[in-house]
Amino acid sequence: MEERKMKKFWTVLMCAAMTLSMAACGSDSASAKNDDKIYVGTEAGFAPYEYMSGDQVVGVDMDIAQAIADALGKELVIKNMDFDGALNAVQQGQVDFVAAGVSVDEERQKVMDFSHNYVDSSDVVIVNASADTVKTNEDIADKIVGVQQGNIADIWMTNNYPDAQVKRYTKFVQAAEDLKNNKIDAIVMDLYPAQELVATNPELKILDEENPVFVDQYAIAVKKGNQELLDQINEVIDQLIADGKIEEFTAKHASAN
């Protein structure tokens, strides 16, 4: 008799545990499906694409991100972090997408998916205006060159100039301080942010705006295999380009700095 009672007790206990487990799983799934927010990762030190205005992250990429959120009927939540951290976050599903002046290359395509390109980027060399260690773009081949860690310029310098000493920074403002103090010889970065950096640091100058060291394209990054979101983002980007909105966003934020 006691044995039958014990079997019944354990049966009831296991059923209860399974019910709780299924309820928890169902709750998680429902929460995910009903989530009314969409999360974008960025690094707000890359004006005019993303930068701080007071305590708000704004910029070309944030306008694009807002358009994506609006099209999906979701509230945009901006996660400001280091550039490398943003790329890792989207791979791990901690943010839905990254809008941070992300260049498309073969290595990144192995671990994340990319939207249609929305802007062409020209990368240039910034030097200390009072120094003469770098007189042409080619002179960076064996110099100490600052880049943003994980940025396409980091990858490009590593692949093309093995004799250069690449110094990696999380923020371009840190690189600018080292360049002003002659701790590095140059910085390689996108033209628009370079213009903003030089405007706020008159000790620096762009070596040759008309002849970039390389040209690449920016796109939105999503988690590998998230085709549904990627298709939705592509629709928004295609429409923004067709309506001339990307140029409007760029003009607005370029003039705001």
SEPA-886834 format. One record per residue: x, y, z of N, C-alpha, C, O in turn. Coordinates in pm, whole numbers, plus 50000, padded with zeros to 5 digits. Last residue first. Example, Ala and Ser with C-alpha at 12.3 -4.5 7.8 and 13.67 -1.06 7.14 Angstrom:
<nodes>
512854977550708513674989450714512905000350787513415011450804;513194943150780512304955050780513204967050780514244966850846;
</nodes>
This chain:
<nodes>
527555692246313528795690746390529815701346348530925701646401;525445694646148525175696346290526425696046374526385699146493;526125688145896526035702445925525815705046074525965716346121;526005660745912527305666845878527285681645915528295687145959;523315656645958524255654246068525645659746038526375663146131;522155664745710521665669845840522715668345948522975677746023;523495649345520523605663945517523205670045651523845679345700;522635623645598524055627145599524255642245603525075647245679;519875624845559520405621945692521865626545702522265632645802;519845629345280519265639145373519825637245513520205646945580;520975605845186521665618545161521155629445256521925637645305;518935588745268520285586845321521105599645304521825603745395;516685596645119516745599545262518155598045320518515605445412;515945592144859516995601844884517205605245031517815615345065;514215571944807513625584844844514665595644871514315607044902;515945550744764515095555244653514505569144680514325577144588;516985547845024517865551744913517045557544798517385567944742;514685539745160515405551945203516305557045091516385569145067;514135515745027513185526845018513845540045057513605550444994;516355500245098516075502744956515145514744939515335522944849;515975499745376517145506345318516905509645171517215520745126;513585484845397513665498545450514815506045384514645517545342;514305460445282513185468145226513255482745269513035491845189;516355452545456516665455745316515555463845251515825473045173;514895447045688515845458145688516165462345545516245474245515;513485424345602512755436245644513655448645641513245459345596;515595406545555514695410345445513935423245478513755431945392;516615404545817517435409845710516585414545592516825425245537;514555391745954514895405545988515705412045876515495423745844;514685367045814513435374645822513725389345853513205398245786;517275356945850516855361445718515595370045723515465379445644;519525351946037518275359146069517735365645941517735377845925;521985340845976520795332645958519485339445988518415333545967;523835358846207523905349346096522635340846092522255334646191;522415389946304522895376646341522835367346221521885367846143;523365418246098522415410546178523025396946211524035392946152;524445450846008524805437046042523715430746129523205437046221;524115472745735523605468745866523955454045889523795445745800;527015487445575525755480145574525345477245718526125479145811;529265505845366528655503345495527325496145477526605498245380;532175498845167530755501645179530265498345320530785489245385;535295515345073534475503645104533025507945122532685519445096;538475524244950537035527244953536295514344986536615503744934;541665537345063540805526745009539345531145023539035540445097;542875561545082543745549645080542965537345035543525528044977;541725588044862541605579244979542525567144968542905563044858;542385616544745542915603244714542865594344839543855593244912;541365639944840540985636044703541445621944667540945616044572;542485644445088541065640845079540685635244943539795626844932;545265638245236544865639445096543415634845080543155623045060;545545642345519546685643045428546255645545284546825654145217;543905663145740543755651745649544815653045541544965663645479;545405673246051544935675945915544785662845839545435652845869;545515688246383545545677046289545065681246151544405691446136;545065709446538546465705246528546645694046425547765690746387;542345712546560543035719946454544525716746441545175720746345;539965693346624541385692346662542225699246555542775692546468;537515695746515537595697946660539025696846712539275699146831;538105690146251537415702746283537505706046432537565717746470;539115664546265540025675446235539395688946271540095698146316;536725650646313537835649846409538805661346389539265667346487;535225655846082534725660146213535855660546316535935669746397;536835643545892536585657945882536085663546015536465674446056;536605617345982537925623845981537755639045975538455646446044;533935611545934534385612746073535755619346084536045626246182;534285612445642533375621345715533745622545862533875633745912;536355592345580536485606545548535585615545633536065625245691;537465567645818536505572345718536575587545703536815594745800;541025564545886539605563845920538755569445806539275575145711;544145562046030543385558745909541925556945950541615548846038;546565584246158545315576846183544695573946048544705582545959;550095585446240548925588146156547725580446209547845571546293;552065581046430552385589246312551175593146230551205603146159;551895584946789551665577346667551915586846549551965599046567;552755603946958552915590147003552615580246889553045568746893;552415631346919553425624146842553735610146896554855605146881;550245643447029551445642447113552555634147051553515630447118;548365640146833548785653846867550065653946949550865663346941;548065612446852548645618246731549125632546758550195636446710;546855609647100548185603847080548865609646956550075611546954;544435622647045545325627847150546735622547132547705629947148;543375605746847543685619746816544635625646918545555632946881;542905582246988543925582246883544345596546850545525599146827;540805591347145542035586747210543195586847110544305590947142;538875596046958539385607447034540685603847106541555612347126;538175571046867539055579146783539615591246858540695596046825;538245543447090537665556347054538665564346970539865564446999;539735520847111538285519147114537575531947071536455531447022;542575514646897541875522646997540385519146996539845514946893;545705500546812544245499646810543625507046928544075506047042;548295505246594547865507546731546355508946733545785517546664;550465487946394549065492146406548705493446554548805483746629;553235494546232552845491246369551435496746390551255508946402;553945480145912553425491045995553125485746135552805474046154;554535457945768555655464645835555205476445921556015482045995;552175449745645552715441545755553865448045829554165444245942;549765463145508551025469145552551615461445671551545466145784;547495448145446548245454645339549595460245380550475461945296;546315436845674546465428745552547425434745450548085427545376;546335457845859546965445045892547245436845768548305430445758;544805477045723546205479745757546955466645784548075464845738;542315463545712543015467545589544495470045616545345465545539;541605460445981541795448545897542625452045774543525444545735;541435487746048542275478546126542615466346041543785462346030;539485496145875540835501645860541845493145936542985491645892;537215483845976537765478845850539175484245825539975477545760;537625478846334537155486346218537815481046091538865474646098;538935466346540537865459046473537285465946352536555459846274;539785497146684539875482646694538665475846631537525478946663;540635522846471539665518146569539675503046567539585496846461;544165530946452542885526946392541915523846505542325522246620;547305546446392546155544146480544915540646401544635546546296;550515535446313549225540246260548095536446355547945524846393;553775540846269552825537346375551485543746340551355555946337;554985529445941554825538846052553915533146161553355522246147;555305518745692556205514145798556135523145922557105524345997;553235529445536553585515345521554475510145634554415498245667;552645555645523552175548545642552625533945644552415526845742;553425565645279554395566445389553945558945515554755556245603;551335566045104552205554245103553185554145219553725543545254;550235591345135549515579645187550415567445199550285559445293;552915613445234552015607645135551305595645198551725590545302;554195621245463553925631445363552985626645253552335634745187;554895616745785554035610845682553645621845585552855630745619;556555633045930556945619045917556125611845811556585601945753;556245659445999556475656445856556915641945836557575638845737;554005679046206555005668446184555145665646036554275669045957;551925696146236553275701446261554375691246239555555694546252;549625681546195549945692246100551355697546116551935702946022;549555647346210549825659246289550305670146195551285668246123;547105632245986548445633946042548485646246133547565654446133;544985607845848545105620045928546505620545989547015610346036;543965593845546545025594345646544995607945716544965618345650;540755578145473541855587445449542855586845565542625580345667;538275559845301539155560945417540405568945382541015567045278;535005563845203536385566145161537255567945286536985576845367;532125544145153533015550745249534425551845193534965542145140;528815545245042530215542345009531105550545101530865562345124;525875531845194526765543245170528145537945131528585527545179;524405508745209523655521345206524555533645188524045544645169;524125475145090524955486745123524125499445117523245500845033;521765452845239522255460045122523115471845169522865477645274;523035436445538521995442345453522605447345323523815446145301;524695406445630524685420745604523535424645513523135417245423;525405383345900524835386645770524695401745756524595408945855;528365368346044527145376446052526645379145911527385377445814;530525352445988529955351546123528715360246143528075359546248;531385356445731531385342645781530635341445913530145330645946;531495383245693530375376145632530305361645676529265355145661;533935389845805532705393045879531515385445824530615381545899;535605381245597535705375245730534445377845811533955368845879;534885397545378534685383045373534705376645510533915367645538;533095427745478534255420545425534035405445441533105401245510;531555458645506531355444645471532675438845420533295444445330;531625480745787532035477145651531865462145629532005454145721;529465499645973530055486345962530365483245815529465483145730;528485522146110529475523646005530215510645982531445510445973;526655509446276527805516346334528895518646231530085517346260;524225490746370524355501946277525455510846332525235518746423;523275457746415524305467846443524295478046332524355474646214;520415441646568521255445346454522265455746499522135461746606;519585431646814518975426546691519795429746568519885421746475;521835419947069521135430847000520595425046870521085414746822;522485394647143522235404247250521635417247197520995424747272;523275374746968521845377346983521505387047095520355387647137;525895371646913525385364047027523905366447053523335360947147;526275389346707526545375146683525935366446791525515355146765;525795413246836524835408746735525045393946703524085386846674;528035414447009526675414147064525665409046962524765401346997;530225417146841530075404846919528645403346970528105392346973;529715442946749529745431846653529605418446724528945409346674;529915457046991528665457146915528605445446817527575438846804;532585453147060531525447747145530185447147074529415437847095;533885467646862534055453046868532935446646949532425436046912;532975493646947532675488246814532785473046811531875466246763;531485496447274532645496447186532275489647054531385481147049;528095510047280529185501647330530385503047239530325510147138;524745516247331526015522547297527155514747361527175513047483;521835506247209522865501347300524205506747254524745502547152;518615518847181520005520247136520945515547244520875520147358;515595507347076516435508347195517885508147149518335498647086;512595516646925514035515046908514745516947041514515526847111;509615498446919510345509246986511845506546971512315495647001;508045489046606508705486346734509375498846790509655508346718;507135486446345506195489646451506745486946590506015483046680;508825483846140508455471346208507455473746321506975464346384;509225509946067508635500945968508155487946032507205481745985;510475519446299509155524546262508465515046164507265512346176;512945505746284512035503346396510615507746362509655500646391;513965517446049513745502946057512745499746167511805492046147;514165544046130513285540646017512975525746015511855521745984;516085541046327514735545346365513745542146255512615538146282;518295534046171517795524546270516365528046312515525519246330;518625558146033518285545845959517685535646054516685529146021;519295574246246518105577546167517655565346086516455562646073;521635561646321520505561346415519215565346346518145560346382;523295567346106522915553346133521725552346227520905543246215;523505595446137522955589446015522455575346042521335571746004;522655604346480523515602946363522805596446246521645592546256;522795600146843522155604246718523115601546602524245597146623;522135593947170522925589047058522175592346930521035587946911;521875618947425521245610847321522245606447215523105614347174;522705637647601522765623747646522105614247547521815602747580;524105658147364523635657647501523795643447552524885637847548;524665637047129524105650547132523435651747268522315646847287;527215615847014526395620247125525925634647103526705643347064;526935596646707527645605346800526675609646909525475607446899;527285581646397526745580246532527615588446628528835587446629;527935595346156527135583046154526505579946288525345575946296;529625617046128528205619746153527325607246161526105608446171;531035603746433530205613746365530595614946217531785614046185;531625582746616531925581546472531015590946394530315586846302;530965573046861532145581546850532605582346706533805582646678;529065553446968528745567546941529985576546944530035586347019;528425524446828529525530646903529505545446871529885549646761;525655501046867526425511046796527565515946884527665512047001;522865479346824524165481846883524935491846801524895491446678;519405480346879520505482846786521785485446866521775492846964;516475462046928517715466846988518805468446882519095459246805;513065468346958514125462946873515425469846914515465482046931;510055458947134511285466847120512235460047022512215447847004;507965443347200507665454947116508875464047100508735475547057;507555409247211508485420047241508235431647145508285429947023;506095387147160505355399347191506255411147223505775421947259;507935367247123507075370647011506375384047033506085391346938;509105366047375509925369447259509045374247144509365384047077;506955358547533507625371147560508435375647438508445387447403;506375333447431505385344147414506035357747434505735367347363;508685320147512508375321247371507405332647346507575340547253;508505321747790509645327647721509325330047574509645340647519;506095307747832506185321747870507315328647798507165339847750;506745282247749505715289447676505775304247706505535312547617;508605276147946509025276747806508025284847724508405293247642;506935276448170508055285648162508505287248019508765298447973;505205255848108504665269348123505765279648110505585290148049;506935234448109506275238047984505715252247991505755259647893;507625234648382508665236348280508055240848148508575249848082;505185229548503505875242148530506905245148423507055256548380;504735203948401503785214648372504425228248391504255237348310;506845189548509506745190948363505815202348325506065209648229;506165191448780507425197248732507385199448582507825209848532;503785177348782503785191448820505025198448768504965209648719;504685152248710503735159348621503715174348651503645182648561;506295146448929506895147648797505975155048700506435163148619;504325145349134505425154949142506065157249006506345168648970;502715124149050502135137549062503215148149060503075158548995;504645103549071503985106348943503395120348941503555127648843;505255103749342506305107449246505715110649109506225119249038;502735095449446503335108349486504355113049382504345124549339;502445070149335501475080549298502045094449328501875103849250;504565057349462504555058249315503625069349269503945076949178;503655059349729504895065949689504955067649537505345078249489;501355043649722501235057849754502465065549708502355076649657;502465018649665501555024649568501405039649592501325047449498;503915014849902504635015549774503765022049668504255030149588;501915012350090502805023850097503535025949964503745037249920;500834988050000500005000050000500865012650000500635022049925;
</nodes>
